[in-house]
Amino acid sequence: MKIYFASDHAGFEMKKTLVGFVKELGFDVEDLGPYELNPEDDYPEFVEKAAQKVSEDSENARAVILGGSGQGEAIVANRFPNVRAVVFYGGSREVIKLSREHNDANILSLGAKFLKLEDAQEAVKLWLETKFSGEERHKRRIKEIEL
């Protein structure tokens, strides 16, 4: 499983740490930028790269994208075929499990302004470890939303 990362300036520092964290978990990781902090950058430029990678190989690729709230990043990602991006910016981690078990979410969009690093690490780990249930009703619903 290949895990792609992308962010904007608001998620830049957290992304750098999460890339190393996910590598330590044993995943093949690629950082798609930004590679240096630029307070004027625009998230679509970077998020589109990650979403395109997942769109092209949704069976073998996932992505973690980060921004201030994670909302705009998820909106960009969800414009691509085969992408199911979900947002997490705190609260119950049950929503992370359900995003994988029921929706087979393949992009996790994190709201870096609302998460402590430890919470982000726990969320990413849980999201990566949780499998899609494969239940027929969930497969049917995913098929109904495909672009």
C-alpha positions in Angstrom: 0.0 0.0 0.0 1.4 3.4 -1.1 0.5 6.4 1.1 0.7 9.8 -0.4 0.9 13.0 1.6 0.1 16.6 0.6 -0.7 19.8 2.5 -0.7 23.5 2.4 1.1 25.9 4.7 -1.3 25.3 7.6 -0.6 21.6 7.6 3.1 21.7 6.5 4.8 21.0 9.9 2.3 18.3 10.9 2.7 16.7 7.5 6.5 16.5 7.8 6.1 14.6 11.1 3.3 12.3 9.9 5.4 11.3 6.9 8.1 9.9 9.1 5.5 8.4 11.5 3.8 6.5 8.7 7.1 5.3 7.3 7.9 3.9 10.8 4.6 2.0 10.6 6.0 0.2 7.6 4.2 1.9 4.8 5.7 3.0 1.5 5.3 6.8 1.6 5.6 9.6 -0.9 5.4 13.3 0.0 3.9 15.3 -2.8 4.6 18.7 -1.3 4.9 21.4 -0.4 8.6 20.8 0.4 9.2 24.2 2.1 6.9 26.4 4.1 5.3 29.2 2.0 2.5 31.0 3.8 1.1 32.1 0.4 0.7 28.6 -1.2 -2.6 27.3 -2.4 -3.7 23.8 -1.3 -5.3 22.7 -4.6 -1.9 22.5 -6.3 -0.7 19.9 -3.9 -3.9 18.1 -3.0 -4.7 17.5 -6.7 -1.4 15.5 -7.0 -2.4 13.2 -4.2 -6.0 12.8 -5.4 -4.8 12.0 -8.9 -2.4 9.2 -7.6 -5.2 7.6 -5.5 -7.7 8.0 -8.4 -5.4 6.2 -10.7 -4.7 3.3 -8.3 -7.5 3.3 -5.7 -6.9 -0.4 -4.9 -3.3 0.1 -3.8 -3.0 3.8 -2.8 -4.3 6.0 -0.1 -3.5 9.6 0.9 -3.4 11.8 3.9 -3.9 15.5 3.1 -3.7 18.3 5.5 -4.9 21.9 5.7 -6.2 24.3 8.3 -9.6 22.7 8.6 -9.2 19.9 6.0 -12.5 20.9 4.5 -11.3 22.6 1.3 -8.7 19.9 0.8 -11.4 17.2 0.9 -13.5 19.2 -1.6 -10.7 19.2 -4.0 -9.9 15.5 -3.6 -13.5 14.4 -4.0 -13.6 15.9 -7.5 -11.5 12.9 -8.7 -13.0 9.6 -9.8 -12.5 6.7 -7.4 -11.7 9.1 -4.5 -13.6 9.1 -1.2 -12.0 11.7 1.0 -13.2 12.2 4.6 -12.4 15.0 7.0 -11.2 14.6 10.6 -10.4 17.5 12.9 -11.0 15.9 16.3 -13.8 14.3 18.3 -14.7 10.6 18.3 -12.3 8.3 16.5 -15.3 6.1 15.7 -15.9 8.3 12.7 -12.5 7.3 11.4 -13.3 3.6 11.7 -16.7 4.0 10.0 -15.1 6.0 7.2 -13.0 2.9 6.4 -15.4 0.1 7.3 -18.5 1.6 5.6 -17.2 4.0 3.0 -13.8 2.5 2.1 -12.4 6.1 2.4 -9.1 6.3 0.6 -8.1 9.8 1.5 -8.0 11.2 5.0 -8.1 15.0 5.2 -6.9 16.4 8.5 -7.7 19.8 10.0 -4.2 20.6 11.3 -5.4 23.8 13.2 -7.8 21.7 15.3 -5.6 18.6 16.0 -2.6 18.0 18.3 0.1 16.0 16.7 -0.5 13.0 19.0 -4.2 13.0 18.0 -3.3 13.2 14.3 -0.9 10.3 14.7 -3.5 8.2 16.4 -6.1 9.1 13.8 -3.8 8.2 10.9 -2.7 4.9 12.5 -6.3 3.9 13.1 -7.4 4.9 9.6 -4.6 3.0 8.0 -5.2 -0.1 10.1 -9.0 -0.2 9.7 -10.2 -2.4 6.8 -13.2 -2.0 4.6 -15.9 -4.3 5.8 -16.8 -5.5 2.3 -20.4 -5.9 3.2 -22.7 -5.9 0.2 -24.7 -2.9 1.4 -21.6 -0.8 1.6 -20.3 -1.9 -1.8 -23.7 -1.0 -3.3 -23.7 2.4 -1.7 -20.1 3.1 -2.9 -21.0 2.1 -6.4 -24.0 4.5 -6.3 -21.7 7.5 -5.5 -19.0 6.7 -8.1 -18.3 9.4 -10.6 
